[in-house]
Amino acid sequence: MRKHARATHVRLEVQQHPQWRFEVRDDGAGFSVEAAPHDETHVGLSIMAERAERIGAAVAVTSAPGCGTSVVLTLAAGERRLAEAAGIATAAGIDAGTGMAEAILY
């Protein structure tokens, strides 16, 4: 994020209920999602979509020039049980009462 977005702050939010939802948000340069290049040298967005599909998740990217970027990964209900079995809630520091965790990365 520092290299491409030139972000000074990055925030990670993890929500466990009603479904797993991970959001990474930055205050960087942003970009036009529609105009993002789709060739062999610019594979970031397509790789994220492929990896999300492999685990039964959806990924959404929201960005605009000068407005930062948000990437949200949401696990389908059936995949949520797999995530819980794998201990993601504990590793992510999920609050048992709210089902949420938040961290400021830098």
Secondary structure, 3 states (H helix, E strand, C coil): CHHHHCCCCEEEEEECCCCCEEEEEECCCCCCCCCCCCCCCCCHHHHHHHHHHHCCEEEEEEECCCCCEEEEEEECHHHHHHHHHCCHHHHCCCCCCCCEEEEECC
